[in-house]
Amino acid sequence: LLNGPSCVACEAGKYADTMGHTACKNCSAGSVPTVDRNGCTMSFASVDGDALPAAQAWTGSCPVGYFPRWSGSTLAGAKGQAGFIDGAAEDARFTYEYLSYVPSLAYSPDGTYIALFDVKNYALRLINASTGMTSTLAGGSYGYADGHGTTARFWEATSLTFSPDGAFMLLRDGRQSNSYIRKVTASGQVTTLRRPSDSTDVTVDAACAVSVSPGGSKYAAVERIQDSGRQMQVVLYNMSCGNGKPLLYGQGNLRDGGLEEADFGVWDLHAPHEQLPSGSRIIRAGNIAFSPDGASIVLTDNPNHAVRIISVATANTTTIGG
């Protein structure tokens, strides 16, 4: 977490020059006005030698001869100390392993908690955003099992997202060829909303990303499929019954239009890193999110380096960036 900025003094005969990313510089004749990226400005009169000039103006949070510096603090856990421990900020422990999934996290809608999926402890953790007090909401063992609290089991969950009222979270859980969409309530009850085998019209290999609608009654998912050359799809599902409405198919191209015309990039499932175990695969999934009114869905089309927006009502896709 960032705490700054704080004002750090330059030593005698030097001035602050954060624009050049150098903390303090020697004064020199004919220095030109300097604008600091944090909003502070300093201008020099003609200077002779290393003496800090008298004629100068500074606006911002720091006085003349000081430069602003942001500082950080640890909310929970301790640097270099892995483990699986609940408790106060400095006592809590988490475990992340190089080349495993990047930990997924999200703020609760009221800002009270940060939910974090602790990758190598296979647990959904809650961190108090003010105090750092950490607790385990669900999971803690590798595998697949619905249930309450620590009786539930996870594989490697990503794409963590809260419902608008904070009553539950959705996440994508599982290995690349067999991933699920799981629901976790505020009390720690874990259920599975969707499995790859639930699809009847296409063969779904894996869920890649998920987002809850503003009303909380629907969710959108990006899925890898096997269907006549189509390799990806974006689908809108009802939270209660699981019925889906396709919004976009992906075969690897960048093309706008309606459901049958539009296309988006296909995410590479094979990690090129030589250190990965043989047969390991990583979904390089982009992000997906609803607009505040729920009328559209935004998608990062990673392979095409683009941002796409999909109309929920018409399934029309347009590129808005990239």
Secondary structure, DSSP 8 states (H G I E B T S, - for coil): -B---EEEE--TTEEEEGGGTEEEEE--TT---EE-TTS-EE------SSS--SS--EESSS-TTEEEE--B--SSS-TT-B--B-BSTTT-BB---TTS----EEE-TTSSEEEEEEGGGTEEEEEETTT--EEEEEE-SBS-B-EEGGG-BBS-EEEEEE-TTSSEEEEEEEETTEEEEEEEETT-EEEEEE-GGG-SSSEEEEEEEEEE-TTSSEEEEEEEEEETTEEEEEEEEETTT--EEEEEEESS--B-BSTTT-B------S---TTS-TT--------EEE-TTSSEEEEEEGGGTEEEEEETTT--EEEEE-
